[in-house]
Amino acid sequence: MHGLNAIETHNLTKRFADGTLGVNDLSLQVRHGEVYGFLGPNGSGKTTTLRMLLGLAMPSNGNATVLGATPGSTESLARIGAMIETPAFYPYLSGRDNLRVLAGHAGVDERRIAEVLTTVDLASRGSDRFQTYSLGMKQRLGVAAALLKDPELLILDEPTNGLDPAGMAEMRDLIRTLGQEGRTVLLSSHLMGEIEQVCDRVGVIRRGQLVAEGTIDELRDRDRLLVRAEPIEQARRLIASVAGVEDVTVVRGEIHVDGDPAAASEIARVLVQANVRLYEFRVERASLEDIFLALTREEEIAA
C-alpha cells in the first residue's frame, strides 16, 4: 500500500482535438478501502476521467497516481479491475468461456472463474451463452471479469446503467459487499440513490471540475426548517424578519428556511403570536438529490 490514497489526481486536464475541455483541473483523492462515488450529470467528464486513470486516454495537463503507480503502467493495471461503459463479450460463448478467455490473457488461474461467478450470482448460468443473458446479467458478468485478478481497486463506470429496479438493487448489494471485503471501489454514476446507499465518500463533478468532495453528511452541511402555514405570504415575511434567518424560499406551498437552527423556536413564537395557522413545522435534512441539483445547476454538456 502506497500512502493513504489509492488514487490521487492533481490538476488533471483533458482537452480534445476539437478544443472541447472534457476534464478541467481535476484534483481528487480516493482512499484505500473506501467506496468512493464519482457523481455528475451525463457528459460531465466522469468516463473521460476514468479512462485517464486506466491509461486509456492521455491527459493534456496535470498528473495522477493509481495505487502508487502511473496510470496504465503494468504495476497499476495488475492490481486493478475495471468496467468502463458497456461490457463487451463474445455473444456465442458462455459466460464461463468468456471469462476463461480473459483469464488466459491475464495469466489468471482458471479456478478463479468459479469464484467470481459465485460472487456475482451467475454460477447457475455460467454455461449459458452470453447472448441469452439479460442486461442485468451482462452487467454482472462485466463485474465478474473485473474481479478475475482479485484486484485491490475496482473502477466501475455506471454499472447500473439500463437496469430495471430489481437489477439495480442486485448491483447495489454486490457493490456494497465488495466494499465490505476491504477493496477500494471507485463508482461512477449519475444516480443519486445508488451513490447514497453504497458510498463512503462522494465527489461531485460539473463541467469537468470537482465542485464538492466529502461524506454525504459533510455535503449536506446543515439541516433546514420546513414550514407549512397560512397565510403563506405573511408567514414568509415574519420568518424573514427573525434574527438568524439567512434565506427563505417558497416551493410548492412550503416555506424552506436556511440559517441558525437556534432561530426555530423564535420563528414558531412569532408565527403563533401573529395568529398564523401552522400545519407543519419540522427540521428537514437535505437529500443527496438536493445537494446534486444545487451543485450542478445550469449544467451544460461538456464531453
C-alpha positions as CSV (number, residue, x, y, z in Angstrom):
1,M,0.0,0.0,0.0
2,H,1.4,3.4,-1.0
3,G,0.2,6.0,1.4
4,L,-3.3,6.9,2.4
5,N,-4.8,7.2,-1.1
6,A,-5.4,4.6,-3.7
7,I,-6.0,7.3,-6.3
8,E,-4.7,10.8,-6.5
9,T,-5.1,13.3,-9.3
10,H,-3.5,16.8,-9.4
11,N,-4.9,19.4,-11.8
12,L,-5.8,16.6,-14.2
13,T,-7.0,18.1,-17.5
14,K,-8.1,16.6,-20.8
15,R,-8.7,18.8,-23.9
16,F,-9.8,17.1,-27.1
17,A,-8.6,17.7,-30.6
18,D,-11.6,20.0,-31.3
19,G,-10.8,22.2,-28.4
20,T,-13.5,20.8,-26.1
21,L,-12.5,20.7,-22.5
22,G,-13.6,17.3,-21.1
23,V,-11.8,17.4,-17.7
24,N,-10.7,20.7,-16.2
25,D,-8.0,21.0,-13.5
26,L,-9.4,18.0,-11.5
27,S,-7.8,17.1,-8.2
28,L,-9.4,14.3,-6.1
29,Q,-8.3,11.6,-3.6
30,V,-9.8,8.1,-3.2
31,R,-8.7,6.5,0.0
32,H,-7.7,2.8,0.4
33,G,-10.6,0.6,1.4
34,E,-13.4,3.0,0.7
35,V,-16.3,3.0,-1.8
36,Y,-16.0,6.4,-3.5
37,G,-18.9,7.7,-5.5
38,F,-18.0,9.8,-8.6
39,L,-21.2,11.7,-9.2
40,G,-22.1,14.0,-12.1
41,P,-24.6,14.6,-14.9
42,N,-24.2,12.8,-18.2
43,G,-21.4,14.5,-20.1
44,S,-19.7,16.0,-17.1
45,G,-16.4,14.2,-17.7
46,K,-16.7,11.1,-15.5
47,T,-15.9,8.5,-18.1
48,T,-13.0,10.6,-19.5
49,T,-11.5,10.8,-16.0
50,L,-11.8,7.0,-15.5
51,R,-10.2,6.4,-18.9
52,M,-7.2,8.6,-17.9
53,L,-6.9,6.7,-14.6
54,L,-6.6,3.4,-16.6
55,G,-4.2,4.8,-19.2
56,L,-6.8,4.5,-22.0
57,A,-6.5,8.3,-22.6
58,M,-3.6,10.7,-22.0
59,P,-4.1,13.9,-20.0
60,S,-3.4,17.2,-21.6
61,N,-2.1,18.5,-18.3
62,G,-1.7,17.5,-14.7
63,N,-0.9,14.1,-13.4
64,A,-2.4,11.1,-11.5
65,T,-1.2,8.1,-9.5
66,V,-3.1,4.9,-9.2
67,L,-2.0,2.5,-6.4
68,G,1.2,4.5,-6.2
69,A,2.0,4.0,-9.9
70,T,1.5,5.7,-13.2
71,P,-1.9,5.2,-14.8
72,G,-1.8,2.4,-17.4
73,S,1.5,1.0,-16.2
74,T,1.9,-2.7,-15.7
75,E,2.3,-2.1,-12.0
76,S,-1.0,-0.4,-11.6
77,L,-3.1,-2.5,-14.1
78,A,-2.1,-5.8,-12.5
79,R,-3.9,-4.7,-9.3
80,I,-7.0,-3.1,-10.9
81,G,-10.3,-4.5,-12.2
82,A,-12.4,-2.2,-14.3
83,M,-15.7,-2.0,-16.2
84,I,-15.9,1.1,-18.4
85,E,-19.1,1.8,-20.2
86,T,-21.0,-1.3,-21.6
87,P,-19.0,-4.6,-21.1
88,A,-18.3,-6.5,-24.4
89,F,-18.0,-10.2,-24.6
90,Y,-18.2,-12.9,-27.3
91,P,-22.0,-13.4,-27.8
92,Y,-21.7,-17.1,-28.9
93,L,-19.6,-18.1,-25.9
94,S,-20.9,-18.9,-22.5
95,G,-20.3,-16.6,-19.6
96,R,-17.8,-19.1,-18.2
97,D,-15.9,-19.4,-21.5
98,N,-15.8,-15.7,-21.9
99,L,-14.1,-15.5,-18.5
100,R,-11.8,-18.3,-19.5
101,V,-10.6,-16.3,-22.5
102,L,-9.9,-13.3,-20.3
103,A,-8.2,-15.4,-17.6
104,G,-5.9,-16.8,-20.3
105,H,-4.9,-13.3,-21.4
106,A,-4.4,-12.1,-17.8
107,G,-2.5,-15.2,-16.7
108,V,-5.2,-15.9,-14.0
109,D,-5.7,-19.4,-12.7
110,E,-9.0,-20.8,-14.2
111,R,-10.1,-21.9,-10.7
112,R,-10.8,-18.2,-10.1
113,I,-13.6,-18.3,-12.6
114,A,-16.0,-20.3,-10.4
115,E,-15.3,-18.0,-7.5
116,V,-16.2,-14.8,-9.4
117,L,-19.3,-16.3,-11.0
118,T,-20.5,-17.2,-7.5
119,T,-19.7,-13.7,-6.2
120,V,-21.9,-12.1,-8.9
121,D,-24.6,-14.8,-8.6
122,L,-24.1,-16.2,-12.1
123,A,-22.9,-19.7,-11.1
124,S,-26.1,-21.4,-12.3
125,R,-26.0,-19.5,-15.6
126,G,-22.3,-19.8,-16.3
127,S,-22.8,-22.4,-19.1
128,D,-25.4,-20.3,-21.0
129,R,-24.4,-18.2,-24.0
130,F,-23.7,-14.5,-23.3
131,Q,-26.3,-13.6,-26.0
132,T,-29.0,-15.2,-23.9
133,Y,-28.2,-13.0,-20.8
134,S,-30.5,-10.2,-19.6
135,L,-29.0,-6.8,-19.4
136,G,-28.5,-7.2,-15.6
137,M,-26.7,-10.5,-16.1
138,K,-24.4,-8.9,-18.7
139,Q,-23.5,-6.1,-16.3
140,R,-22.8,-8.7,-13.5
141,L,-20.6,-10.7,-15.9
142,G,-18.7,-7.4,-16.5
143,V,-18.1,-7.1,-12.8
144,A,-17.0,-10.8,-12.7
145,A,-14.5,-10.0,-15.4
146,A,-13.2,-7.0,-13.4
147,L,-12.8,-9.3,-10.3
148,L,-10.9,-12.1,-12.1
149,K,-7.5,-10.8,-10.9
150,D,-8.7,-10.4,-7.3
151,P,-7.9,-6.7,-7.6
152,E,-7.2,-4.2,-4.9
153,L,-9.0,-1.5,-6.8
154,L,-12.3,-1.7,-8.8
155,I,-13.3,1.0,-11.2
156,L,-16.9,0.7,-12.2
157,D,-18.4,3.1,-14.7
158,E,-22.3,3.4,-14.5
159,P,-22.7,-0.3,-13.5
160,T,-26.5,0.0,-13.1
161,N,-27.0,1.8,-16.4
162,G,-30.1,0.5,-18.2
163,L,-31.1,-1.9,-15.4
164,D,-34.6,-2.3,-14.0
165,P,-35.2,-1.6,-10.3
166,A,-34.5,-5.3,-9.3
167,G,-31.3,-5.3,-11.3
168,M,-30.2,-2.0,-9.8
169,A,-30.8,-3.4,-6.3
170,E,-28.8,-6.5,-7.0
171,M,-25.9,-4.5,-8.3
172,R,-26.0,-2.2,-5.3
173,D,-25.9,-5.2,-3.0
174,L,-22.9,-6.6,-4.9
175,I,-21.0,-3.3,-4.7
176,R,-21.8,-2.9,-1.0
177,T,-20.4,-6.5,-0.4
178,L,-17.2,-5.7,-2.4
179,G,-16.6,-2.6,-0.3
180,Q,-17.1,-4.6,2.9
181,E,-14.4,-7.0,1.7
182,G,-11.9,-4.2,2.0
183,R,-11.5,-3.5,-1.6
184,T,-11.3,0.1,-2.9
185,V,-14.1,0.9,-5.3
186,L,-14.4,3.9,-7.5
187,L,-18.0,4.0,-8.6
188,S,-19.1,6.5,-11.3
189,S,-22.8,7.3,-11.6
190,H,-25.4,10.0,-12.2
191,L,-27.9,8.2,-10.0
192,M,-28.2,9.8,-6.5
193,G,-29.9,6.9,-4.8
194,E,-27.2,4.5,-6.0
195,I,-24.4,6.6,-4.6
196,E,-26.2,7.5,-1.3
197,Q,-26.8,3.8,-0.5
198,V,-23.3,2.3,-1.1
199,C,-20.6,5.0,-0.9
200,D,-18.4,6.2,2.0
201,R,-17.5,9.4,0.3
202,V,-18.6,11.3,-2.8
203,G,-17.0,13.6,-5.3
204,V,-19.3,15.7,-7.5
205,I,-18.0,16.8,-10.9
206,R,-19.5,19.5,-13.1
207,R,-18.2,20.6,-16.5
208,G,-15.1,18.5,-15.8
209,Q,-14.4,20.2,-12.5
210,L,-14.7,18.8,-9.0
211,V,-17.2,21.1,-7.2
212,A,-17.6,19.1,-3.9
213,E,-16.0,16.2,-2.1
214,G,-16.7,14.6,1.3
215,T,-19.1,12.3,3.1
216,I,-22.8,12.7,2.3
217,D,-23.3,14.2,5.7
218,E,-20.5,16.7,5.1
219,L,-22.0,17.7,1.8
220,R,-25.4,18.2,3.4
221,D,-23.7,20.8,5.5
222,R,-26.6,21.5,7.8
223,D,-30.4,21.0,8.2
224,R,-33.1,23.4,7.2
225,L,-36.5,24.2,8.5
226,L,-39.7,23.3,6.6
227,V,-42.9,25.3,7.4
228,R,-46.4,24.9,6.0
229,A,-48.6,27.8,7.1
230,E,-51.3,30.2,6.0
231,P,-51.5,32.9,5.0
232,I,-48.2,31.8,3.4
233,E,-47.0,35.3,2.3
234,Q,-47.5,36.7,5.8
235,A,-45.7,33.7,7.3
236,R,-42.8,34.2,4.8
237,R,-42.4,37.9,5.8
238,L,-42.5,37.1,9.5
239,I,-39.9,34.3,9.2
240,A,-37.6,36.5,7.1
241,S,-37.7,39.1,9.9
242,V,-36.3,36.7,12.6
243,A,-32.7,37.2,13.6
244,G,-30.5,34.3,12.4
245,V,-32.6,33.5,9.3
246,E,-30.4,33.7,6.2
247,D,-32.7,32.7,3.4
248,V,-36.5,32.0,3.0
249,T,-37.9,30.4,-0.2
250,V,-41.4,29.1,-1.1
251,V,-41.5,25.9,-3.1
252,R,-44.9,24.4,-4.0
253,G,-46.7,25.8,-1.0
254,E,-43.8,25.0,1.5
255,I,-41.5,27.5,3.2
256,H,-37.9,26.4,3.3
257,V,-35.8,28.3,5.9
258,D,-32.0,28.3,6.0
259,G,-30.0,29.8,8.8
260,D,-29.2,29.4,12.5
261,P,-31.0,26.3,13.9
262,A,-31.5,28.2,17.1
263,A,-33.8,30.5,15.4
264,A,-36.5,27.8,15.1
265,S,-38.1,28.5,18.4
266,E,-38.3,32.2,17.8
267,I,-39.9,31.5,14.3
268,A,-42.6,29.4,16.0
269,R,-43.3,32.1,18.6
270,V,-43.6,34.9,16.0
271,L,-45.9,32.9,13.8
272,V,-48.2,31.8,16.7
273,Q,-48.4,35.3,18.1
274,A,-49.4,36.6,14.7
275,N,-52.2,34.0,14.6
276,V,-50.7,32.4,11.5
277,R,-52.1,28.9,11.1
278,L,-49.3,26.3,11.3
279,Y,-49.9,22.9,9.5
280,E,-46.3,21.6,9.5
281,F,-43.1,22.7,11.3
282,R,-40.1,20.4,11.2
283,V,-36.4,20.2,10.5
284,E,-35.7,18.8,7.1
285,R,-32.4,17.1,6.0
286,A,-31.2,18.0,2.6
287,S,-31.3,14.9,0.3
288,L,-28.4,14.0,-1.9
289,E,-30.6,14.9,-4.8
290,D,-31.0,18.4,-3.4
291,I,-27.2,18.7,-3.0
292,F,-26.6,17.4,-6.5
293,L,-29.0,19.8,-8.1
294,A,-27.6,22.7,-6.2
295,L,-24.1,21.9,-7.2
296,T,-24.8,21.1,-10.8
297,R,-27.5,23.7,-11.6
298,E,-27.4,25.1,-15.1
299,E,-25.1,22.3,-16.1
300,E,-24.1,22.4,-19.7
301,I,-23.0,19.2,-21.5
302,A,-19.2,19.1,-21.6
303,A,-17.7,15.9,-23.0
